């Protein structure tokens, strides 16, 4: 391999390399960067000459990274992160911080974890404002385009520039109003009942719907809501069923009884998800630690 020609390396060129590595496509990388495909191809050619490696080769109708590209990717990502941190200024101080932190979370995750985060912020960092937006089924673009700083969801986008950390486990259970009906006796009773179902505002359905379909099972959804907050008032005083995370029995669905699902369905893990460019940012890291501390306290209470 030739010695690295540093004159052909710059911040933008390395960013282009990472975009192609993340997207697995020159065209998609161009869209992400807001440049032409030819500009991306030209930059890749400069990098090939500077680094002495093809970096990406044809694979079927697409491209695949070389072994060298896969090995050097994390190092380049760290170099760019270090360069981005240069103008960060003095070390982060929670007591004097003054900015808005945007978290994408659906109502289940929002009500479960974020009130505890706000209490921590008011005590330790009163100048940090929390802005909460719905996540739906989150995409990597939400983080890449700075739509939000952090996502809390059981659904992590699969991308090499997206980081994640597990917060807590949960499972889906069946809620019902014990004043109006007994619990479903078995799978047949569950499927025959009328259900309140969830479809996110963006049209995505929870994983449970796909699991039922994969088993060839069908239930009667007579009410569909766009978030879990819609469940209690529809469930109250009826003989319908609502399938929701068990931890909701501690807050939103505390007035109802619940039983396990009458069929096997894998538990899930709530994840904290962020973009790799914020991995070493001191303010972002401090806020992630606060979210993790809230989850750890809740896990301890449930032991």
N, C-alpha and C positions, 0 to 999 in steps of 0.2 A: 504493500500500500504506500502511496506517495505521502510525503509530509503534508500536513494540513496547510492549505493556502488561506491564511487568516484574512487576507485582503478580499477574498470572495465570500466571507462570512459576515453577516450583519444581523441585527435584531429581527428585521422583517423577513429575511431569508430563512432563519431558523424557525420563525413562527409559521412560515409557509410549509416547511417540512413537517412540523407537528400537525398542521391542519390536514395534510394529505395522509399522514399516519393515522390520525383519528378517524377521518372520514373514509379511508380506503378507496378514494376516488379523486382524480384531479378535478373533475367537473364539480363535485360536491364541495371540495375544498375551495374552489374559485367562488362559488356562491357564498360560502361561509365568510370568506375574506372580502367579498365585494369587488373582485377583480376578474379579469378575463382568464379563460383556460390557458391561453397562450402565455400570459404573464406567469402563471403558476408553472407551466412547463419550462419556461425560460429560467426561472429561479431554480427549479430542480436540476437543470442542466449545469448551472453554475455550482450548485452544491455537489453534484457528482464529481466535477472536476476538482473542487476544493478538498473533498473528503476521500476521493479515490475509490468510490464504491458506487454501484448502480442505484442503490437505495431502494428503488421499486422496479419490479419486473412484471411483464405481462403474465396473467394467470386467468385462463379462460377468456371471458369478455372483459375482465377487470384487471386490476393490478394487485400485487402482493409485495409487502416489504421484504427486503433481504434480511438475513440474520444480523448483519451489521446494523441495519436501520432499527431493528427491534432492540438491539443491545444499547445503541447510542441514544435512543429516544428518551429514556428517563433522565440521562445526563443533560441533554439539551433542554428538557423541561425544567430541570433544576437551575440551569444557567439563566434561562429567561426569568424564572421566578426570582432569582437573586438580583438580576438587573432591575426588575420591576420594583423590588423592595428598596432600591437605592434612595429614591426621593421620599421614603416613608417618614423621615424625620425622627424625632425623639421616640423612645420606647412608649408603648401604649400604657395609658393610665386610666383605668375605669372611672375613677372619681371625677376626672376632668373631661372625659370623652363627650363629644357632642355630634351625633350623627343619627341617621335612621337606618335600622337594620331590617331588611325585608325577608320574611319567612313565608314560603309556600307550604300550606298544610290544609288538608280538608278538615271538616268540622270535628271529626273524631280525634285526629291527632292534635288539632288546635285546642280543643277543650281539655284534652288529657294532659298535655305537657306545657302549653304556653302560659297559662296563668301562673304556674310556678316560676317560669322564666321571668315574667314581669315582676313578680315579688322580689326576685333576686336583683333585677335591674334597678328597681326603685331603692333598694338598700345600698347597692354597691356602685351603680353607674346611672344616676338619675338623669344624666344628659343623653342617654341612648334611648331613642324612640323605637318602638316595635311596630312594624307595618306587616299585617298578615293578609295574604291573598290565597285563594283556593289553588290547589295543585292539580286536581283531576288525576289522571295517570300522567305523571311528570315526564318531561322530555329533557334531554341534555341541553337543548337550545335555551331553555328557561335560565340556565346558569351561564351559558356561553354569552348570551346577550344581556346579561345583568338585569333580567326581569326580576330576579330574586337573588338573595345572597346565600340562602340555605333552603333545602327542601326536607320536610319530614314526611316520609311515606314508606309503605312496604314495597313500593315499586321503584327500583333503582334503574335508571337508563344504562344500557350497556355501551360504554364508551371509555376509551383509555384515558381521557382527560377528566373523568368524573370520579370523585372520591366518595367513600361511604364508610359509615360506622354503625354497627348495630346498637340499638338503644334498649329495646325490651321485646319480649315475645308475647304473642296473643293468639287467640283462636276464635273461629266463628262458632256461635251458639244460637239457639232458638229462643227468642223472647215471646212471651204471651201475657195476656191479662188474666191472672188467676181468678178474678171475680166473674169472668165470663166463660172460661173454658179450662179444661184440664190440659196438661202438656200432651203433645203428640205421642202416641204409644209406640209408633214404629215408622219406618220409611213410608209405608203405604198411607198411614194417617197424615204424615207430613206433606206428602205430595197431593193428597186430596183437599187439604185445607186451602183457604184463601190467604194470599201472602201480600205483604207490603215490600216492594223491591226497590233497589237503588240503581239508578243510572246517572252517572255524573253529567254535569251541565254540558260538557264537551261531547257527550254521546258514548263514552266508554262505560263498560259494565264491569262490576267487580269480578275477581277471579272465580268466585263461587258459581256464577252463571255458566262460565266455561266448563267448570268441573262437572256440573249437572249435565250439560249437553254432551260432554265426552262419555258420560255413563249411559247416555240414551234416556235420561230422566227429564221429565217436564213437570213443572208446577204451575199453579194458576196465580199469576201476579195481577191482582185486581187494582192495586194502587202502586204508582211509581213515583218516587221522589228523587230530587237531585242531590240530596245530602242527608246524612244521618239525623240531623236536627228535625227533619220532617217525620220521623218515625213515631215519637211518643203520642202525639195527639191523634194520629190515625189509628194507633194501636189501642189506645185507652177506650175501654167500654165496648170492645168488639171481640169477636172470636177469631180474628186474623192472627197470623204469625209474622214475625219479623226476624230475619237472620242477620246478626250483627256481631261485632267483636265483644268478647266476654268482658273486657275492661270497661265497657260502657255501662255495665251494671253498677259501677261506682259513681256514675254521675248522670248522664243524659237519660239512661233507662233504669234508674235506680228503683222506680216505682213498680217494676214488672218482675215476674218470675222468669227463670230461664232453665233450659236443659241442654245437654250436649246435642250436636247434630246426630241424626239417626243413620249416618253413613260416614265413612272415613274421609276426612278432608284435612290436608296438612296445615299445621299451625304456621303462622307467619311472623316475621320480625319487622318491627318498626325501625326504619333506618334514618340516619341523619346523612344528607347527601350535599356535596358542595363541589365547586370547580377546583381543579388542581392549582390554579393560579393563586387561590386563597389559602393553600395548605399551610404556608409559613407566615401569613399575615398575623401579627400579634393580636390585633383586635378581633379578627375573625376566629382565631384559635381560642381566645378567651371566651367568646360567646358560645362556641361549640362546647367548651368545657362546662359552661353553665347549664346548657341543655342536657348534657350527659349527667351532670350532678342531679338535676331534677329527676331524670329517669332512674338513676341509681337509688335515689330516696324512695321512689315509688316501688321499685323492685324489692327494696328492703322491707317495705310495709306489707308486701304481698307474700313474703316468705313465711 
